Amino acid sequence: MSFGPGPQPPRLPTTDSPPGASAVSRGDGFAGGCISLIVLLIEIPVAVLLGLGLALRGWGRAEERTGTPTMDWVPVLWLGGFALGTLVVAVFFLCSAHPWAGVVQLLITAMALIFAMAAWHGEYERAHPAPLPTCPARAGTPCSAADPATDR
């Protein structure tokens, strides 16, 4: 009769961390989800206040100014700063073994960047309007002279 090693009993899959390690060092999904939810509940009012402030800021803007308006960089910078803040939080989560919380933050960062690019595009279009057609185009529509030096 041989008393050699027999077949090993099946084991449940575990992480590489020791059994007494904390959930933070293991990258526990529940803890990451709770942290992600808490940060998301903080970011939602910040985003709403940012959007409300930017919307009210441009509410009283006079569109009928003479000359070409300059670009308003404030919405672009505020939205870009919000995107940068969420990116820092995402990197922190990804480095602290909370991948799901980091992915949620990366998605919020992507949405903030899309809004920042849309704000930049809107301000660019407002600051660089399409040129008026040359005269005579149609009766009743504004136009610009073909050559201002010769039309005097």
Buried (B, 14 or more C-beta within 10 A) or exposed (E): EEEEEEEEEEEEEEEEEEEEEEBEEBBBEEBBBEBBEEBEEEBEEEBEEBBEEBEEEEEEEEEEEEEEBEEBEBBBEBBBEBBBBBBEBBBBBBEBBBEBBBBBBBEBBBBBBEBBBEBBEBBEEBEEEEEEEEEEEEEEEEEEEEEEEEEE
